[in-house]
Amino acid sequence: MTTMEQLIQAVLAAPEERKAAALRVLRGEVTEPAAVATGPLFLGMSAGAKLLGVSRATFWRIVSAGRIERVELYPSSYRVRRADVERLALRPEEQTRPQTAD
């Protein structure tokens, strides 16, 4: 059996969602699989600064500007979401987090 025949057999036997996913890949609509986060969900200010490669003072300015939301775990103890820091590192052109309705 040729490679093409094996490919056709695999496509015909696949569930519809897999077929749709394969079609998106072949059309170039999918660039990268979603990254799986490793490590803690929340970071302290020093760890967040280190992850971005900036000083703590610069990191605090980024947080104060609203580009990363801080989370108060208990009075005067702040953390940031690792996903927010990684998002900013991957897409620095984003100026602010999407605003939520309060």
C-alpha positions as CSV (number, residue, x, y, z in Angstrom):
1,M,0.0,0.0,0.0
2,T,1.4,3.4,-1.0
3,T,1.8,6.3,1.4
4,M,-1.0,8.1,-0.5
5,E,-3.4,5.2,0.0
6,Q,-2.5,5.0,3.7
7,L,-3.2,8.7,4.0
8,I,-6.6,8.5,2.3
9,Q,-7.5,5.5,4.5
10,A,-6.6,7.4,7.6
11,V,-8.6,10.5,6.5
12,L,-11.7,8.4,5.7
13,A,-11.5,6.6,9.1
14,A,-11.0,9.8,11.1
15,P,-13.8,11.5,13.1
16,E,-15.2,14.7,11.6
17,E,-13.5,17.0,14.1
18,R,-10.1,15.5,13.2
19,K,-10.9,15.9,9.5
20,A,-11.7,19.6,10.1
21,A,-8.5,20.1,12.1
22,A,-6.4,18.5,9.4
23,L,-8.1,20.6,6.7
24,R,-7.2,23.8,8.7
25,V,-3.6,22.7,8.9
26,L,-3.4,22.0,5.2
27,R,-4.9,25.4,4.5
28,G,-2.3,27.1,6.7
29,E,-4.9,28.4,9.1
30,V,-3.2,26.8,12.2
31,T,0.3,28.2,12.9
32,E,1.2,26.6,16.3
33,P,-0.3,24.3,18.8
34,A,-1.3,26.0,22.1
35,A,1.6,26.0,24.5
36,V,1.2,24.1,27.7
37,A,2.1,26.3,30.7
38,T,4.6,24.9,33.1
39,G,5.4,26.2,36.5
40,P,3.2,28.0,39.0
41,L,0.0,29.8,37.9
42,F,0.9,32.9,39.9
43,L,4.3,34.7,40.1
44,G,5.7,37.1,42.5
45,M,6.9,40.5,41.2
46,S,10.5,39.4,41.2
47,A,9.7,36.2,39.3
48,G,7.5,38.1,36.8
49,A,10.3,40.6,36.2
50,K,12.8,37.9,35.7
51,L,10.5,36.1,33.2
52,L,10.2,39.3,31.2
53,G,13.9,40.2,31.6
54,V,13.3,43.5,33.2
55,S,14.0,45.1,36.6
56,R,11.4,44.9,39.4
57,A,10.9,48.6,39.1
58,T,10.1,48.3,35.4
59,F,7.8,45.4,36.1
60,W,5.9,47.4,38.7
61,R,5.5,50.2,36.1
62,I,4.1,47.7,33.6
63,V,1.7,46.5,36.3
64,S,0.7,50.0,37.3
65,A,0.1,50.9,33.6
66,G,-2.5,48.1,33.5
67,R,-0.6,45.9,30.9
68,I,-0.6,43.1,33.5
69,E,-3.2,42.7,36.2
70,R,-2.1,42.2,39.7
71,V,-3.9,39.8,42.1
72,E,-4.0,40.5,45.8
73,L,-3.8,37.2,47.6
74,Y,-4.0,38.8,51.0
75,P,-3.4,42.3,52.2
76,S,-0.3,43.9,50.6
77,S,0.7,40.6,48.9
78,Y,0.4,40.8,45.2
79,R,1.0,38.2,42.4
80,V,0.5,38.2,38.7
81,R,-0.8,35.5,36.5
82,R,1.9,33.6,34.7
83,A,-0.3,33.5,31.6
84,D,-0.6,37.3,31.5
85,V,3.2,37.7,31.7
86,E,3.7,35.1,29.0
87,R,1.0,36.9,26.8
88,L,2.9,40.2,27.2
89,A,6.2,38.5,26.3
90,L,4.8,37.0,23.2
91,R,2.7,40.0,22.1
92,P,4.3,43.2,23.5
93,E,2.3,45.4,21.1
94,E,-0.8,44.8,23.3
95,Q,-1.0,47.9,25.4
96,T,-3.6,46.9,28.0
97,R,-5.5,43.9,29.2
98,P,-9.1,43.6,28.0
99,Q,-11.3,45.5,30.4
100,T,-13.9,43.4,32.3
101,A,-17.3,44.8,33.3
102,D,-17.5,45.4,37.0
